[in-house]
Amino acid sequence: MQHCCLETEAPVLVYELACNGTLFDYIHHTNEKSSLPWDILLKIVTESAVALAYLHSAADSSKQMIIHGNVKSSNILLTDCFMAKISGFGPSRLVPSTESQISTLVQGTLGYLDPEYLHTGQLTDKSDVYSFGVVLLELLTGEMPVSFDRPENQRVIMPYFLLSAEKCGLFQNVGPQLVNEGSREQVRAVADLAKSCLKLSRAERPTMEQVARELHRLSNTYPRVKVDSHDTESERFSRAVPSVDPNRA
């Protein structure tokens, strides 16, 4: 849980220690980090999606939502038990839920930015969905979103992955660990979810809540919640994020 310190001139977010670094570290094996099992990786992205869905749908009782604005794997912190914590709220905006977008100077990280946001300067909750889709591609491929070490036509992961998967097949483009550890159905479903998040038109992208629900469906364990085997899926989701309206997805 994050806390807010009000003893300074400007309010400051205070995070608990995330001693396992970030999701980025484990995808790209930085700082001598080894790879994580597929089920743990799936748990991490599911928890991250639930957190972003909460920001969009239920973060404030006065009907305001928070658009994160800088979703990326290095802003997904991991605690000692590999629980995901969203960080990097510098570009975040508090927006009345009655408004669908906010005009702002373009901020964020190359490779993760929503093309419509880049073009119009209009930041929306679907901008976070696009960025999260890039995180899912990162997870699937083990590749950086943008790399100038790759050939020119492969420097940006999103169009290259989608085109290559269509021509050569999905499993020629995902990391070998995922092929060995994850079920092919799960990996394919995560890839399909990533593609839906990366639609160029915002209107065609799912909401973050829909993304969280789909990842939850694919995951063997539901994040942060003790699951009763007799519970329905909607009961589990509602208990984890009780103020999210399950009818909105």
N, C-alpha and C positions, 0 to 999 in steps of 0.2 A: 504494500500500500504506500502511496506517496502522501507526503504531508506538506503543508504550506507554512512557512515561517514568516510571521508578520512583524518581527522585531527589527527588520531592516527597513531602509527608506522605501524600497520596492519589494513587494512580496516575492519570496523565493521558494521554488519547489525543492523539497528535500527527499531524496530517494534512500531506501534501504540499500545496504551493500549488495551489489550484484557480482558475486565473486567469480562467476563462471564466464565473465566477459559478455560477448554479444553473439547473436546468431551469425553475423558476418564472419566472426572468427572461426566458427565450426564449418561453415560452408567452404571457406577459402583457406582453412588451416593456417591462420596467422598465429603468431605468438606460440608456436609449437602445439596448437590445439589439434587434437585428433578428430576424426569424424564421429558423428553421433549415430546411433541406430535410427532407422527409418521411423519407428514408432515414436521415438522421442522427438524427432524433427516434426512429425505430423502433429504431435501434442503442442509443440511450441508455436507453430503457425496457427493452430486452432485457438489457443489462448490469446494470441495477438489479434486475431480477427474478432474474437469476443470483446476484447478491450476497445478496439476501434468502433465496433458496433455500439458499445455503450456510450462512447464519446458522441457519436452521431445521434443517438436516439434518446438517451436517458441521463445525460451528464448533469442536467440542471433542472430543478423543479419549476423554474420560471419559463419552461419551454424554449430553452436555448440549447444549441448543439455546439460542439467543438469540432472544427475541421483541423486535423493535425497539420497537414501541409508539408510534411517532410518524412513520410513513411519510407523506411529503408531498413535493410537487415542490420546495419550498425546501430540503429536506434531501437533494436529489440534486445534488451538486457536480459541476462539469465542469472537467476539466484542459485544458491547452492544445490537446490533440488531441481534445477532447470525449469523453473517457472518463469514464464515470459513477463517482462515489464516494459511497457512502452515509454520511451524517453524522446528527447529532442523536440521540445515544444516551442522552440524559438519562433518559427513561422506560424504557429497555431493561431486560429481566429475563433472568437466566440460570436456565433451568428444566431439571430432569432430563427426558430424552426419554421416560421412563416416565410422566410426568405430562402431561396434555393441557391444563392450564390453571393459572393462578395468580391468587389473589385479591389485588387491589391497589386503592388509591385511583385513580379514573379520572383519567388524564392524557392529553394529546394536544391536537389542534387541531380546533376546530369545523369541521364539514364533512367531515372525514376519519375521524371516530371510528365504529367498529363499533357499530351500535345494540344488539347483544346485550351488548357490553362496557359500554356506557352504562347498560343496564338492570340488569345483574347484578354488575358490577365484576370479572367473570372475564375476564382477558386470555389470549388464545390465539394460536397462530400464524395462525389464520384471521382474527384481528383485523388483522394486517398485510396479509393478502390483501384484505380489504375496503378498507383505506386505499389500497392499490395500485390497486384498481379505480377509486377516485375520481381518482387521478392519471391513469389512462388516459382517463377522461371529460374531465378538464381538457385533456389533450393533443388530444382529438378536437374539442372545442367551442371551445377558447380562452377559456372562461369560468371565473370563480372558483368554487370549490366552494360558497361562501356569499356572497351579495352583497345588501345591503339597498338597493342602487340599482335592483334588478330588481323587477317587480311581486310582490306577496305570494306568489302561487302559484308563482313561479319563483325564489324566493330560494335554495332549496337545490337544487343542480344535479342530484343523483341522481334523485329521483322525477320531477322535471320532464322531464329528458332522456329517461328511459325511456318516460314517457307520451307525450311529443311525438313521439318516434321511431316509436312504435306507431301514432299517429294520422296523422302527416304524412309519415312516411318518414324513414329515417336521414339521407339526404343533405341534408335541409332543416335539419339540426341540427349538422352538422359544419362546421368552418372551411373557407372556400373554398380555402385553400392546399392542404389535404389532398385535396380533391376534384380539384384540378388536378394535383397532383404524385404522389399515391399511387394505386395501382391500387384500383379500387372493391372488388375482392375482399379486398385487404389491409385497407382501412379498415373494411369490414363485419366481417371476422374479428376485428379489434381491438375493435370495438364489442361483438360477441358475447362476447368474452373478458371485457370490462369488466362486462357484465351478469351473467356467471357469478360473477365476484368479488364482486358487490354483492348476491348473494342474502341475504335477511334471515336465513335459517337457516344457521348455520355449516356444518352437515353437508352442505349442498348446494354449498358453495363448493369450487373446486379447491384443491390445495396450491400453495404458491409454486413448487415444482419443476415441477408441471404447467403453471403459467403461463409459466415460463421456457422450457419446451420448446415451447409453442405460439408464443411470440414468436420463438423461434429459427427455428421452421419458416417463419414469415412473413417473416423478415428475409433479405436477400440476402447479408449477411456476418455471420459468427459473431463475437461480441465476444472480443477479446484472444487469439484463437487463429488460427494459420495453418492454413487448411483445405485438406486434400488432397481433390481432387475424387473420389477413389475411396473416401473414408471414408463410413461409414454415419452417419446422424443421431445414433444413440446413441453411436457412437465419438467424435464431435465433442464431444457434451455431457460425456461421461465424462472426456475429456482436459482440458476446461476446468475441471471441478469433480470431480477424480478420487475424492474420498471420498464423494460422493453416490451412494447406491445407486440405479441407474436403474430397479430393479424396484419402487421405492416409489411411483412416480407412477401 
